[in-house]
Amino acid sequence: MTAPVATDALLDIVRGGVDMVDLGRQLRVGMPQSPNHPHFWHSLPRRHGDMVRSDGSSAANDMISTGTHVGTHIDALSHVSFQGKLFGGIDAAEAGVGGKYEQLGAHTIEPMIRRGVLLDVAGHLGVPHCEGGYEITVADLEATAERQGVTVGQGDVVLIRSGWGARFAEGAPYVGGPTGVPGVSEAGAVWLAERGVHAAGADTIAFERLAPGAGHGLLPAHRVLLVEHGIYIIEALDLEGLAAQGWSEFTFVLVPLNIFGATGSPTRPLALRSAAGTGAGA
C-alpha cells in the first residue's frame, strides 16, 4: 500500500534532520510560580547506599508533589469559570462533583502537532522586555505580525513573547507582585479568539497582563479564551531561545500529562523546523 503523501512529507523532514527549540522550563524546587497553586517539591526517599544488593548494586528513586499549574503548563478548559459556567455552558459546580472534572479535564486535551507562530512583541518594540504591567495591545500584536511577515490563522498556536521570561531565574521579580507583569488583556484575547487559534501561550506567570500590585485579582483574558471560546492557555514558556533563532513559524508540539479530571498539566513543548528549510515544519 502506498503511504499517504502527508506521511511521506513528514518522513522526509525527519530524514533531512530537524532543528528543535525546547520551550519548557526546568522543574526545580523553589522556582517562581503563582502563589495560587501548590508548590513543586522533589525528594529522594531512597539514595544510593541506603539499600545495597548482594552483588554491590544499589538504586535511587524519587518522589515529586506538585500543583498542575507549576512551571511550564497548559490550562484545561475546566480551570476557569464565569458566573458559574465553564466552556460550553457546563455548570461548574456540578462538573466538579467527585473531585474530578470529567468533561473538561486535562485528559481531554489532545496532543498538539500544529502550526506555531511566535509574536515577538518585545523584539518589535526594541526592548529587552516589556515593563511590568504593560498591556500588549491589539496594535502591538498586529504590528509585530506585520513586521515578522506572518499571519495568525485558524488552528494555530500563538506564542507571545514579552521578554519577561528572561527574568525567570530572578524568582520573585518574575512573579511581579508589586511591579505587575506584561501581557495581553481582554482586547488582545478577543483578537486571538477572532482568528480561531487553538491555543495561546506566553512567557509569563499568568499569560495575561497583571496590573502592579493587583496580582491575579482579575483575569479577563482567561475568561475570553477558556470560558467563552474554548482556547487553551499555556503559561511560563521559555521563548528566549525561539526569539534568538528568529523563528516566526514552526511546528509546535505539546503533549500534556494524561491526568484524569485535572484543571491543568505540566508540559514540555517543543518548536521544530526542518534543518534544511524554513517555515512551519518545512
MITOR-711854 format. One record per residue (C-alpha): residue in three letters; x, y, z. Coordinates in steps of 0.25 Angstrom, whole numbers, plus 2048, in hexadecimal, padded with zeros to 3 digits. Example, Ala and Ser with C-alpha at 12.3 -4.5 7.8 and 13.67 -1.06 7.14 Angstrom:
% MITOR-711854
ALA8317EE81F SER8377FC81D 
//
This chain:
% MITOR-711854
MET800800800 THR80580E7FC ALA807817808 PRO7FF824808 VAL806830803 ALA806837810 THR80D82B817 ASP81882B80C ALA81A83A80E LEU81B83881D LEU82582D81C ASP82D836812 ILE82E84181D VAL833837827 ARG83D83081D GLY84283E81A GLY845842828 VAL83D84A832 ASP84185783A MET83A858847 VAL838862852 ASP83385E860 LEU828867865 GLY827861873 ARG82D865880 GLN83585C888 LEU82D858895 ARG83585C8A1 VAL83185D8B0 GLY83086C8B3 MET82D8708A5 PRO82487C8A3 GLN8158798A2 SER80787F8A4 PRO8048808B3 ASN7F687A8B0 HIS7FC86C8AD PRO8038618B6 HIS8128618B4 PHE81B8578AD TRP82284E8B6 HIS82D8438B3 SER83383A8BD LEU83B82D8BD PRO8358238C6 ARG8408198C2 ARG84E81D8C0 HIS8598148BA GLY85F80C8C6 ASP85280C8CE MET8507FE8C9 VAL85B7F68C3 ARG8597E98BC SER8617DD8BE ASP8697E08B1 GLY86C7EE8B5 SER8627F58AD SER8588008B2 ALA84D8088AD ALA8488168B0 ASN83981B8AE ASP8318288AF MET82482D8B3 ILE81E83A8AE SER8128428B2 THR80D84E8AA GLY8018578A6 THR7FD855898 HIS7FF864895 VAL80E864898 GLY81A86688F THR816866880 HIS808861880 ILE7FB861878 ASP7ED86587E ALA7E285B87B LEU7D4861878 SER7D085D886 HIS7DA86788C VAL7D187488C SER7C287688D PHE7BA88388B GLN7AD885892 GLY7AC876896 LYS7AF871888 LEU7BA86A881 PHE7BC86A872 GLY7B086586A GLY7A7869876 ILE7AA85E87F ASP7A686088D ALA7B4862894 ALA7AF85D8A2 GLU7A985189C ALA7B584E894 GLY7BE84D8A0 VAL7B58438A8 GLY7BE8378AC GLY7CB8408AB LYS7CE83E89C TYR7CA845890 GLU7C683A887 GLN7C084387C LEU7CB84D87A GLY7D7848882 ALA7E684787D HIS7E3839878 THR7DA83F86D ILE7E6848867 GLU7EA84185B PRO7F9841858 MET7FD84C84F ILE80584C842 ARG80185983C ARG806866835 GLY80D86E83F VAL80E87D83E LEU817886847 LEU813894848 ASP82089B84E VAL81A8A7853 ALA8268AB85C GLY82E8AA84F HIS8258B2847 LEU8258BD852 GLY8348BD852 VAL8358BA861 PRO83B8AE869 HIS82D8AC870 CYS8208B4871 GLU81F8BB87E GLY8178B588A GLY8088B8888 TYR80A8BB879 GLU7FD8B8871 ILE8018B1864 THR7F68B785B VAL7F08B384E ALA7F88BD847 ASP8058B784D LEU8008A9848 GLU7FD8AE83A ALA8098B6838 THR8128AA83D ALA80C8A1834 GLU80D8AA828 ARG81C8AD82C GLN81F89E82C GLY81789B820 VAL80D891826 THR7FE88F827 VAL7F7889833 GLY7EC87F82E GLN7E2874831 GLY7E886983A ASP7F587083D VAL7FD87084A VAL80187E84C LEU80C881856 ILE80E89085B ARG81C89485F SER81C8A0869 GLY82B89D86D TRP82689C87B GLY82A88D87B ALA83989187B ARG83689588A PHE83288788E ALA83F884895 GLU83D89089D GLY83288A8A5 ALA8288938AC PRO82A89F8A1 TYR825895897 VAL81889389E GLY8178A289E GLY80F8A58AB PRO8128B48AD THR8168B789E GLY80C8AF897 VAL80E8A688B PRO80D8AA87C GLY8038A3873 VAL7F68A486B SER7E98A7871 GLU7DB8A586D ALA7DD8AC85F GLY7E98A485C ALA7E2897860 VAL7D689B857 TRP7DF89E84B LEU7E589084D ALA7D788984E GLU7D2890842 ARG7DD88983A GLY7D987C83F VAL7E6878846 HIS7E786A84C ALA7F086F858 ALA7F787B85C GLY80387C865 ALA80D88686B ASP81A887873 THR81388C87F ILE80D88688C ALA7FE888888 PHE7FF88B879 GLU7F789887A ARG7FB8A5880 LEU7FB8A788F ALA7FA8B5894 PRO8048BA89E GLY8008B58AC ALA7F48AF8A7 GLY7F98A08A6 HIS7EF8978A0 GLY7E389F8A4 LEU7DC8A0896 LEU7E089788A PRO7D789B87F ALA7DF894874 HIS7DD88787B ARG7CE88987B VAL7CE88D86C LEU7D7881868 LEU7D4876871 VAL7C5878874 GLU7C087F868 HIS7C887985D GLY7CE86C862 ILE7DC87085F TYR7E786A867 ILE7F187386E ILE80086F870 GLU80887787B ALA81687987F LEU81C875872 ASP82B87786F LEU82B87F862 GLU839885862 GLY83F87B85A LEU83487B850 ALA83688A84E ALA84588984D GLN84387F842 GLY83A88983B TRP82F87F839 SER821885836 GLU81B878831 PHE81E86A835 THR81785C838 PHE81285D847 VAL81285084F LEU80B84F85C VAL807842864 PRO800845871 LEU80183A87C ASN7F483187B ILE7EF835889 PHE7E083288A GLY7D883D88F ALA7E3847891 THR7E285688F GLY7EF857888 SER7FC84F885 PRO80B852886 THR811850878 ARG81E85286F PRO81A858862 LEU823857856 ALA82586084A LEU82A85883E ARG82F85C830 SER836855824 ALA845857825 ALA845859816 GLY838862815 THR83086E81A GLY82287081F ALA819868827 GLY81F85A827 ALA82585C819 
//
